[in-house]
Amino acid sequence: MITTGYYTGKERSKRIFAIIGASSGNLVEWFDFYVYAFCAMYFAPAFFPSDNPTVQLVNTAGIFAAGFLMRPIGGWLFGRVADKRGRKTSMMISVLMMCAGSLIIAVLPTYSDISVWAPILLLIARLFQGLSIGGEYGTTATYMSEVALKGQRGFFASFQYVTLIGGQLLAVLVVVILQQVLSEDELRTWGWRIPFLIGAIAAVISLLLRRTLKETISKEVRKDKDAGSIAALFRNHKAAFITVLGYTAGGSLIFYTFTTYMQKYLVNTAGMHAKTSSYIMTCALFLYMCMQPVFGMLADKIGRRNSMLWFASLGTLLTAPILLTLKTMHDPFLTFLLITLALAIVSFYTSISGLVKAEMFPPHVRALGVGLAYAIANAVFGGSAEVVALSLKSIGMENTFYWYVTAMMAVAFLFSLRLPKESAYLHHDL
């Protein structure tokens, strides 16, 4: 392990503050993004009138997936900005765009007010958010990896997912609180708007915080003729890009299966009440958030490559059994334990995912490489998780989804075998 004793107290404090500043903005962005998923069951009838609740959820999940389709564009656009103009500039623009998207949804008229324009405008706002979050992950992952203390990079970089999951957790928590103070009818008519308004306000606060961050990429690197160049990325780092794409596909799919989709799965498939599902997911996500630094420290000891191999192998072996058991599970506590087990497996990946990706690329194309590979894999596999699961359920083939996730975990294992034992780039940075 690399020692960290050469850091002065002031330098350590600066880097830790930078981690806090970047991750706080990350929390707000992901809160705004996930609020949509957790409020979908309440606002779906307002935008997609139908007698079939599953059809309504398929439509709202489709728009959720459409937001993911903007991620590759966001990954490319913000990755280029981050590599040519700086990580700080990119992060400030992305959170501002997320604020705009949340505000639009918060005040959007429903289908009964403006007919077909309601779902169209919802889609546009969601695409705007997808563009923003497409740039958020890559730039934040890059920034946090670059400011993390050497020898403790797994631990410090894990806070990207602490705040990413924290955003999810806060989204669930807000919904749970609203479920306690508002009736079902109030939630369906106007209560669902409150979380989006909260998100828009929080994004403004995040913007102010990010203004205080210090830049991590030098002017010399930003002036490199290949900085932020997609042509240079594919010409010189194609193998690294494909490797990141390969294991991110499985990682994204299983992550969204056991987080955003799981709440709907417990209601639609296991037959639980929506409130019970929210309670279970709130507790599970809280523990999942707390796991990230622990698994990050573990990766610092056993190596990032070994953590990735544990993630992919356990995911391949246990995903289908866990989902099949949850399908017939009616005990809330046992359901919680099973979901926590699944999330512990995912933690081998999520705690270090940004760092593992960042270590694959040199500084002048790092944000672009991380952001674009992540965004493409998320758009194709992560964002489609709910649509694929619900669509297969609607035609009586729900079990097929479990084996689909299992197969993608096997693919992630094969690509994880290609990971180097030590970074060729971040080891020498900063």
PyMOL commands that set and color helices and strands:
alter all, ss='L'
color gray80, all
select helices_A, chain A and resi 9-47+53-69+71-85+87-106+111-114+117-147+153-157+159-181+184-191+193-210+219-222+230-236+238-258+260-268+274-302+304-327+332-350+353-358+363-382+385-394+398-416+426-428
alter helices_A, ss='H'
color red, helices_A
deselect
rebuild
show_as cartoon
